Every structure is written in C-alpha cells, then in structure tokens.
Amino acid sequence: MSEAQSDEPPHFDAAVVGGGPAGLAAAIALGDAGLRVALVAPAPGVDDWRTTALLGGSVDFLARHGIWDGLAAVAAPLRRMRLVDATGRLFRAPDVAFDAREIGRELFGYNVANGALVAALSKGIAQRDNRIVRFEALFQTLDHRGTGDILRLSSGETLSAALVIAADGRKSGVRQAAGIDVKSWSYPQEALVLSLTHGEPHRDASVEFHTKAGPFTLVPHGERRSSLVWMDRREVIEHMNGLDDAALSAEIERRAGSVLGKMTIDSPRQRWPISGFQAQRLAAGRVALVGEAAHGIPPIGAQGFNLTLRDVEVLREIVASSAEDGRAFDGVVAAKRYAQARRFDIIGHVTGVDLLNRSLLTGFLPVQAARAAGLWLARDVGPFRRFLMRLGLGAR
Ligand SMILES: Cc1cc2nc3c(=O)[nH]c(=O)nc-3n(C[C@H](O)[C@H](O)[C@H](O)COP(=O)(O)OP(=O)(O)OC[C@H]3O[C@@H](n4cnc5c(N)ncnc54)[C@H](O)[C@@H]3O)c2cc1C
C-alpha cells in the first residue's frame, strides 16, 4: 500500500451519528441490511428515567432484529387506553376508551424503561462488531467528497461514509453541517416524569387525563406500578417538583381522581422541556435525518419514538431493495428516496400532535367545541374510533 493510500480515512457504507435510541436502532437496521456501519456515539450521559410506549410495528421491528428478547421480561403490556376530559370546560368531551381487541390485536404494544431500551439496543450493537464499528466520540465536522463525506470526530479520528445518518437529537450538529434549517415552535409547558406504585391494579390500561394545561398520563410500568408524564405550565411543574415525595404522591393521586388508589413515588424525578420542530428537509446530499434530528413533538399519545422507528425501517427497506436490484449502494440516492418516502407520515404526525396539544391549551371556544365533538365521535362511532386507533399505531 502506498503512503498516500494509508492516509485515507477508513470508509464505511454508512455513518450513524448519535447514541440515543434512534442512532442505535438505525445502526442495527442498516448493519442487518448488509451495510458496513460506523456508529459515532459518545458514552451515555445523564440517566433517562422516561419510559417509552412501543406501539404497533415498533415491537415487531425490535423482534426482527433480535432486540426484543432482552426487553420482553421488563416490558408492560398495553391493552387499553383511556382518555379522560379533565379540562372542566364548557364544552366537556366524554371519556373515551380504546381497546386493542377492537382492531383485531391482543395489545397496542408495551411500555419499557428508556434505560432498558438503550441497554438492549447497545447490546445488539456489540453483538454486531463484525459490521458495526463504534467510535466513542462526538461528531465535529463534515466535508463533502466525491465518493463519501468525511466526518471528523472529537477524538481526532476521521472516517468517510457513502451515507450519513443524523441521529444526534434535537440540536443535531450533522443537520447544521448539512445546511438543513429547522422550523421550531414553543409551548408554555414542561413535563415532569417519574414512576410510582399504586394500590389498585391498572389492568394493562393507560389513562390520559386531558387538562387545560396539557395531558397528565399514567402508563403501566409493572405490577401495580405506572410511569407518569405530567405536562403542565412551567411554573406549576417547578412548584410540584419542589414538593417532597409524600406531598407530590398525594397531589398526583388527587389529580388522577384516585383511579389507581394510593400512590407512592418510587423513582427519581426528571423535568423535560416541551417543544415542537421539524427539519425543513429530511435529506441533503449524503445526509439523512432520523429521530429527533428530524422531528420533535410533545409526548402525547406516545408517538415520538414510534415515528422514529418508522424512519429507520424505511431506510432499511431502501437499502435492502437496492441490494435486491443488484445495484451498488449509492448514499445520495438512498438519502433522496428516504426523504420522499418519509415526508407525509412525519408532517402528518407533527401537525396532528401539535393541534391536539393546542386544542387543550386554547381558550378559543370553537376549537374547544371541535375537540369535544371529535371525542364524542370517537366514543360513539366505531369506524371512526378504529380509524383513530390505527392512526395512533402508525398506519399510513
Ligand atoms: C417526557 C417524554 C416522554 C416520551 N414518551 C414517549 C413514548 O411513550 N413513546 C414514544 O414513542 N416516544 C416518546 N417520547 C419521545 C422519545 O423519547 C424521543 O423521540 C426519543 O428519545 C428521541 O431519541 P433520539 O435518539 O432521536 O434523540 P436523543 O435521545 O436526544 O439522542 C441523541 C443522541 O445524540 C448524541 N449526540 C448529540 N450530539 C452529538 C454529536 N455531536 N456527536 C455524536 N453524538 C451526538 C447525544 O449524546 C444523544 O445520545 C417521549 C419524549 C418525552 C420528552
């Protein structure tokens, strides 16, 4: 090998930047589709105490890639979902219950701790060390070259890749380096996240109380145990977070109308900012955006990561279909096809969740009336209710 050749950075079919659930899932899916993958992921930072409700095809995705075996034992099944109008407004919506059996499914999905999800995905990465090379460093810069983009990392290493997947979250440096702008908007809300035990069984049902300040959602997370995502005005979350465990447990029980009996917090608490954003484009050149590098939505109806796994599955399909056609892998073509394929699902879900959140916050009576009418329809009209359930599971 000549000296000039040995100076060339190592080349990969794909470089995935980001070690959150989106990046880990993307690296696994692309590795399993036959690509040689570089995963640029720093060592995990703060613990994430959230849980993720994996709906519809998300569990199938994890099972197909051999990840589900490590999660099944710690996952809580979700059979029913209840929406309760706790707005106390003039146009009060009825309570609506969704049951997975109505759409021919045993379950809507499973709720898992984010820590367990990331650990299972990380194990999957380690098991694929013949196809996935992990660089424990931060992405720094991107240079375009004819056969591949060059990525420079905080460790001083460089690598080149035919396709670059930005999975580096809401402040994505790869997205910026690719020159893709984001449209973003804010809400006056924050989320308080914690887990708690309760006196009464949840019967595999989640319950989402819709208040004037956002949803307050309890999701099964073990035997007589649930996780809570409480969205409220920032000042309310700040005040509640200042209470001791006993006082906060009592306040949560009061807001839940004691539906699950006496509550006792049994995890640390975390506050999460709530915002919405969407990248103006999903791809540029060899770069494709997945997960929160591409879209961010408030945690309503458990849509965020389920939307992400659909991003990843579409990428995998595109790579697999180019291999079946016998064509050499072309990162620019793959990124372009990906952007076309994902556009409408992402716009639809970002817009839908934004409207749902705003319909709770608004004081505008016609919008409140429309929201209440929609929920009356969901309760009383079977085909509409089933349509909503399928939409929530990601049907396009
Ligand atoms: C309160 C709350 C509850 C939620 N509940 C649900 C739910 O029930 N169901 C659901 O589907 N979704 C849910 N979501 C959404 C879901 O949690 C997110 O969509 C998901 O965690 C985002 O994953 P990600 O990998 O895209 O981003 P992140 O988790 O932000 O990961 C980005 C990664 O990129 C890394 N990174 C950043 N910069 C660089 C760099 N320069 N180089 C290399 N790496 C870098 C970071 O270290 C990080 O590891 C919820 C969200 C919130 C806020």
The ligand as an SDF file (V2000), in Angstrom:
LIG
                    3D

 53 58  0  0  0  0  0  0  0  0999 V2000
  -41.4010   13.1470   28.5720 C   0  0  0  0  0  0  0  0  0  0  0  0
  -41.2910   12.3750   27.2780 C   0  0  0  0  0  0  0  0  0  0  0  0
  -41.9470   11.1640   27.1520 C   0  0  0  0  0  0  0  0  0  0  0  0
  -41.8830   10.4310   25.9380 C   0  0  0  0  0  0  0  0  0  0  0  0
  -42.5880    9.2600   25.8100 N   0  0  0  0  0  0  0  0  0  0  0  0
  -42.5760    8.6110   24.6040 C   0  0  0  0  0  0  0  0  0  0  0  0
  -43.3540    7.4150   24.4070 C   0  0  0  0  0  0  0  0  0  0  0  0
  -44.0250    6.9090   25.3210 O   0  0  0  0  0  0  0  0  0  0  0  0
  -43.3390    6.8090   23.1700 N   0  0  0  0  0  0  0  0  0  0  0  0
  -42.6030    7.3310   22.1410 C   0  0  0  0  0  0  0  0  0  0  0  0
  -42.6340    6.7640   21.0320 O   0  0  0  0  0  0  0  0  0  0  0  0
  -41.8430    8.4470   22.3080 N   0  0  0  0  0  0  0  0  0  0  0  0
  -41.8130    9.0910   23.4990 C   0  0  0  0  0  0  0  0  0  0  0  0
  -41.0780   10.2170   23.6670 N   0  0  0  0  0  0  0  0  0  0  0  0
  -40.1890   10.6550   22.5840 C   0  0  0  0  0  0  0  0  0  0  0  0
  -38.8630    9.8920   22.6460 C   0  0  0  0  0  0  0  0  0  0  0  0
  -38.3760    9.8270   23.9740 O   0  0  0  0  0  0  0  0  0  0  0  0
  -37.8390   10.5690   21.7680 C   0  0  0  0  0  0  0  0  0  0  0  0
  -38.3580   10.6300   20.4650 O   0  0  0  0  0  0  0  0  0  0  0  0
  -36.5340    9.7920   21.7130 C   0  0  0  0  0  0  0  0  0  0  0  0
  -35.9920    9.5630   22.9600 O   0  0  0  0  0  0  0  0  0  0  0  0
  -35.5360   10.5800   20.8840 C   0  0  0  0  0  0  0  0  0  0  0  0
  -34.4680    9.7440   20.5980 O   0  0  0  0  0  0  0  0  0  0  0  0
  -33.2790   10.2350   19.6720 P   0  0  0  0  0  0  0  0  0  0  0  0
  -32.2970    9.1210   19.6780 O   0  0  0  0  0  0  0  0  0  0  0  0
  -33.8080   10.7690   18.3800 O   0  0  0  0  0  0  0  0  0  0  0  0
  -32.6810   11.5230   20.4160 O   0  0  0  0  0  0  0  0  0  0  0  0
  -31.8150   11.5940   21.7400 P   0  0  0  0  0  0  0  0  0  0  0  0
  -32.3040   10.6240   22.7480 O   0  0  0  0  0  0  0  0  0  0  0  0
  -31.7580   13.0370   22.1090 O   0  0  0  0  0  0  0  0  0  0  0  0
  -30.3760   11.0940   21.3030 O   0  0  0  0  0  0  0  0  0  0  0  0
  -29.4670   11.9000   20.5950 C   0  0  0  0  0  0  0  0  0  0  0  0
  -28.0850   11.3500   20.8580 C   0  0  0  0  0  0  0  0  0  0  0  0
  -27.1510   12.0480   20.0380 O   0  0  0  0  0  0  0  0  0  0  0  0
  -25.9800   12.2650   20.8030 C   0  0  0  0  0  0  0  0  0  0  0  0
  -25.2590   13.4030   20.2240 N   0  0  0  0  0  0  0  0  0  0  0  0
  -25.5470   14.7250   20.2910 C   0  0  0  0  0  0  0  0  0  0  0  0
  -24.6080   15.4450   19.6470 N   0  0  0  0  0  0  0  0  0  0  0  0
  -23.7170   14.5520   19.1520 C   0  0  0  0  0  0  0  0  0  0  0  0
  -22.5190   14.6740   18.4030 C   0  0  0  0  0  0  0  0  0  0  0  0
  -22.0440   15.8690   18.0450 N   0  0  0  0  0  0  0  0  0  0  0  0
  -21.8520   13.5480   18.0620 N   0  0  0  0  0  0  0  0  0  0  0  0
  -22.3160   12.3220   18.4230 C   0  0  0  0  0  0  0  0  0  0  0  0
  -23.4430   12.1380   19.1360 N   0  0  0  0  0  0  0  0  0  0  0  0
  -24.1260   13.2500   19.4980 C   0  0  0  0  0  0  0  0  0  0  0  0
  -26.4720   12.5270   22.2120 C   0  0  0  0  0  0  0  0  0  0  0  0
  -25.4360   12.2490   23.1550 O   0  0  0  0  0  0  0  0  0  0  0  0
  -27.6090   11.5160   22.3050 C   0  0  0  0  0  0  0  0  0  0  0  0
  -27.1600   10.2680   22.7780 O   0  0  0  0  0  0  0  0  0  0  0  0
  -41.1300   10.9570   24.8510 C   0  0  0  0  0  0  0  0  0  0  0  0
  -40.4630   12.1980   24.9800 C   0  0  0  0  0  0  0  0  0  0  0  0
  -40.5530   12.9070   26.1840 C   0  0  0  0  0  0  0  0  0  0  0  0
  -39.8490   14.2500   26.3050 C   0  0  0  0  0  0  0  0  0  0  0  0
  1  2  1  0
  2  3  1  0
  2 52  2  0
  3  4  2  0
  4  5  1  0
  4 50  1  0
  5  6  2  0
  6  7  1  0
  6 13  1  0
  7  8  2  0
  7  9  1  0
  9 10  1  0
 10 11  2  0
 10 12  1  0
 12 13  2  0
 13 14  1  0
 14 15  1  0
 14 50  1  0
 15 16  1  0
 16 17  1  0
 16 18  1  0
 18 19  1  0
 18 20  1  0
 20 21  1  0
 20 22  1  0
 22 23  1  0
 23 24  1  0
 24 25  2  0
 24 26  1  0
 24 27  1  0
 27 28  1  0
 28 29  2  0
 28 30  1  0
 28 31  1  0
 31 32  1  0
 32 33  1  0
 33 34  1  0
 33 48  1  0
 34 35  1  0
 35 36  1  0
 35 46  1  0
 36 37  1  0
 36 45  1  0
 37 38  2  0
 38 39  1  0
 39 40  1  0
 39 45  2  0
 40 41  1  0
 40 42  2  0
 42 43  1  0
 43 44  2  0
 44 45  1  0
 46 47  1  0
 46 48  1  0
 48 49  1  0
 50 51  2  0
 51 52  1  0
 52 53  1  0
M  END
$$$$
